[in-house]
Amino acid sequence: MIRSAISILCLFSVCFVQPVFAAEDAAVKAGDKIAFLGDSITQAGAGHPGGYVQLVISGLKANNINAEMIPAGIGGHKSNDMLARLERDVISKKPTWMTLSCGVNDVWHGANGVPLPAYQKNITEIVDKAQAAGIKVMILTATMIGEDAANENNKKLEHYNAFLHKLATEKKCPIADLNADMQAAIKQAPSGNKRVDLQLTSDGVHMGPLGDRLMAAGVLKAFGLNEDQLKKANDYWLDAKDIARIDANRTMTLRQYEKLSALAHTRNQSVSALVKETLSKAIDDLLATP
C-alpha cells in the first residue's frame, strides 16, 4: 500500500516537468499582489497552508519571489456572482495580477447554474474590467466535476473550458490548463483491478492535498517558472509542516465517546488531543512500513 502511494506521488510529479525558461521570464515579480478570484475551491485554497492559493504564494517565496495574496474565493459562486463582486473583492484592492477560476458551479449546479452563452458574457466582462483597471489576468480552466472525464458534467464542462482557451488567446492572458493536468494525472495513477475513486479531490470536486499541489504547480507554470524553480517549489512543499491535512471523520456512539473522554481525563488531555496524538502515532507507524 505504501509503495502504491509513493508511486502515485511520483506519477503526479510528472506534471511539474516543463520546458526550461530563463528565470527572468517569470511573469510575477517580488512585491506583486495576486488576487485569487473563484469559488469554494479557491476559498479553501486560501484557507490553510496546503491550499492551492497558499501553495502558489509559498512556491513563489521558495524562489525568492515574495508576493502578496488577496483571497477572493466564495463558496457556491458562479460567473454572475463573481462579476457582481469584482470591484469590491478585486479591483478596489489594486492587485498586480488576478487569477480567475470559474466554471465548476456554472455547470455543476444544473438548472441553477449558468448556461454557456451567459457564462461567456460574464467571464469576458470580468476579464475586460480587470484589464481596464490595469490588472494582469491569468485564466484557470475549470477543474473536473468528479474524477471521471466521461461523465455528463465533465462533457458539458469541455465547452466552457474551450471558451476559456479562446478568450485567453484573444485577451492575451496566460492560461493554466488545470483540467487537462487533472485528467493526465488521473490516467497515470495506478488503480489495480478497478478505478481508484478519488486521487486528487476529497469529494470529486474540492481538492485534497495532491489536487491542491497540482493546481498550484499549474499556476506557477503559467506564471513562467522554469523547471528548476518548479522543483524548488515542490521540494519546499514536500517537507513543509501542515501542508497535507487528514480528516479521520470517525463517528462513534455516545457510550464510546464517554469511555474515550474518561481515558483522556486519566492522561490529563482533552479528547481531541488524545485522538490527534494517537492518529499521529498510527500514521508514523504506517509510514515506517517498508
Stockholm file with secondary structure:
# STOCKHOLM 1.0

chainA/1-290         MIRSAISILCLFSVCFVQPVFAAEDAAVKAGDKIAFLGDSITQAGAGHPGGYVQLVISGLKANNINAEMIPAGIGGHKSNDMLARLERDVISKKPTWMTLSCGVNDVWHGANGVPLPAYQKNITEIVDKAQAAGIKVMILTATMIGEDAANENNKKLEHYNAFLHKLATEKKCPIADLNADMQAAIKQAPSGNKRVDLQLTSDGVHMGPLGDRLMAAGVLKAFGLNEDQLKKANDYWLDAKDIARIDANRTMTLRQYEKLSALAHTRNQSVSALVKETLSKAIDDLLATP
#=GR chainA/1-290 SS CHHHHHHHHHHHGGGGCCCCCCGGGCSSCTTCEEEEEESHHHHHHTTSTTSHHHHHHHHHHTTTCCCEEEEEECTTCCHHHHHHHHHHHTGGGCCSEEEEECCHHHHHTGGGSCCHHHHHHHHHHHHHHHHHTTCEEEEECCCCSSSCTTSHHHHHHHHHHHHHHHHHHHHTCCEECHHHHHHHHHHHSCCTTSCCSCSSBSSSSSBCHHHHHHHHHHHHHHTTCCHHHHHHHHHHHHHCTTCSCCCCCCCCCHHHHHHHHHHHHHTTCCHHHHHHHHHHHHHHHHHTCC
#=GC SS_cons         CHHHHHHHHHHHGGGGCCCCCCGGGCSSCTTCEEEEEESHHHHHHTTSTTSHHHHHHHHHHTTTCCCEEEEEECTTCCHHHHHHHHHHHTGGGCCSEEEEECCHHHHHTGGGSCCHHHHHHHHHHHHHHHHHTTCEEEEECCCCSSSCTTSHHHHHHHHHHHHHHHHHHHHTCCEECHHHHHHHHHHHSCCTTSCCSCSSBSSSSSBCHHHHHHHHHHHHHHTTCCHHHHHHHHHHHHHCTTCSCCCCCCCCCHHHHHHHHHHHHHTTCCHHHHHHHHHHHHHHHHHTCC
//
